[in-house]
Amino acid sequence: GLFLADQAGMLQGLLALHEATGERAYLDRAVALADRVEGSFRDGSGLYRARAASPGDLGAFAEARLPFDDNASFARSLLRLEAITGDARDHERAARILAVLSQQARLDDQGRWLGDYILAMRALKGMGHLAIVGAPAKTGSLFRAAKAAWLPETVLILVDPAKPVRNPDLSFPALDNPAAFLCGRGTCSAPVTDAELL
């Protein structure tokens, strides 16, 4: 797509699909999309243009609009991506966007359209992780319970001990049974093995 709103929505959707299914392909597509937006939409101001620049744009198409709401939504998705992958570049991109959006003149113009901005500012402080650790064939009940739980500012990750964890900041002990860990600020809970306790 040519529009930032579409890219931000697609990034949000790919991350939601990854969290809902544990499928790595959705995460890989999300990472590639975030990098593509960086290359095609970034403006010298630190924000992202409403529309990807194209050679030969004329008139209104040549104007670099920098929509507050689309940038806030994109920043929020970048922070969720960073929480899953541990890639500091995504955190830096989101922090840059939010620093520019935080200028008083920009905030005054928004009125009640500050939802994504406020949620992104909260996520900038760090997000938690609800990790379901175990062989995929054995984690079903824990994974279903985790998806049903409402934990704001928390990403859900499925960790197969036979594969490397995408986020280098996260590591889990080898256990005989699948377990859930709630992690945040550099520490994790004791393992929870009963789905009803989630």
Beta strands, then each sheet from edge to edge (+ up, - down):
strand 1: 128-133
strand 2: 154-159
strand 3: 179-184
strand 4: 187-188
sheet 1: 2+ 1+ 3- 4+
end
